[in-house]
Amino acid sequence: MASGAFTSDAALAVIAVCTTFSFIVGASSGSSSLLWALVLSLLLGIVYSVDYPGLRWKRSPVLAACCVLFVRAVIVQLAF
């Protein structure tokens, strides 16, 4: 999106398709820990990126690092 290759609508469509397929794969795996990891990662990704007061953690280097570290070092490791 930053380069202008995607419109906002196209980017939202890509996000919706990828999110849907990730939950389909998670559900078909039968792993409840994988589903929880997907849900928590999605929620943290939303908080990281959404532009609402008090959110959009990527503006703060400390919050951004904590968010990325928590998803990759804790959630992913516990899910697998």
C-alpha positions as CSV (number, residue, x, y, z in Angstrom):
1,M,0.0,0.0,0.0
2,A,2.8,2.4,0.8
3,S,4.1,2.2,-2.7
4,G,0.7,2.8,-4.2
5,A,0.5,-0.7,-5.8
6,F,-2.7,-1.4,-3.9
7,T,-5.8,0.7,-3.2
8,S,-7.3,0.6,0.3
9,D,-10.1,-1.6,-1.0
10,A,-7.7,-4.0,-2.6
11,A,-5.6,-4.2,0.6
12,L,-8.6,-4.9,2.7
13,A,-9.7,-7.6,0.3
14,V,-6.3,-9.3,0.5
15,I,-6.4,-9.1,4.3
16,A,-9.9,-10.5,4.4
17,V,-9.0,-13.4,2.2
18,C,-5.8,-14.2,4.1
19,T,-7.6,-14.0,7.4
20,T,-10.4,-16.2,6.2
21,F,-8.1,-18.9,4.8
22,S,-5.9,-18.9,8.0
23,F,-9.0,-19.6,10.1
24,I,-10.1,-22.3,7.7
25,V,-6.7,-24.0,7.9
26,G,-6.7,-23.6,11.7
27,A,-10.2,-25.0,12.0
28,S,-9.5,-27.9,9.7
29,S,-6.4,-28.8,11.7
30,G,-8.5,-29.5,14.7
31,S,-5.9,-27.8,17.0
32,S,-7.5,-25.5,19.6
33,S,-4.1,-24.0,20.5
34,L,-3.6,-23.1,16.8
35,L,-7.0,-21.4,16.7
36,W,-6.3,-19.5,19.9
37,A,-2.9,-18.4,18.4
38,L,-4.7,-17.1,15.3
39,V,-7.3,-15.2,17.3
40,L,-4.7,-13.6,19.6
41,S,-2.4,-12.8,16.8
42,L,-5.3,-11.2,14.9
43,L,-6.3,-9.1,17.9
44,L,-2.8,-7.9,18.5
45,G,-2.3,-7.2,14.9
46,I,-5.5,-5.1,14.9
47,V,-4.3,-3.2,18.0
48,Y,-0.9,-2.8,16.4
49,S,-2.3,-1.2,13.2
50,V,-5.7,0.4,13.8
51,D,-5.8,4.2,14.0
52,Y,-7.8,4.9,17.1
53,P,-6.8,6.9,20.2
54,G,-4.7,4.8,22.5
55,L,-4.1,2.2,19.9
56,R,-1.9,2.0,16.8
57,W,1.0,0.6,18.8
58,K,3.4,0.8,15.8
59,R,3.8,4.5,16.5
60,S,5.5,3.7,19.8
61,P,8.8,1.7,19.4
62,V,8.4,0.1,22.8
63,L,4.8,-1.0,22.3
64,A,5.6,-2.2,18.7
65,A,8.5,-4.3,20.0
66,C,6.5,-5.8,22.8
67,C,3.6,-6.6,20.4
68,V,5.8,-8.3,17.9
69,L,7.9,-10.1,20.5
70,F,4.8,-11.4,22.3
71,V,3.3,-12.8,19.1
72,R,6.5,-14.4,17.9
73,A,8.1,-15.5,21.1
74,V,5.1,-16.4,23.2
75,I,1.9,-17.0,21.2
76,V,3.5,-18.9,18.3
77,Q,5.7,-21.0,20.6
78,L,2.9,-22.0,22.8
79,A,0.6,-22.8,19.9
80,F,3.1,-25.2,18.3
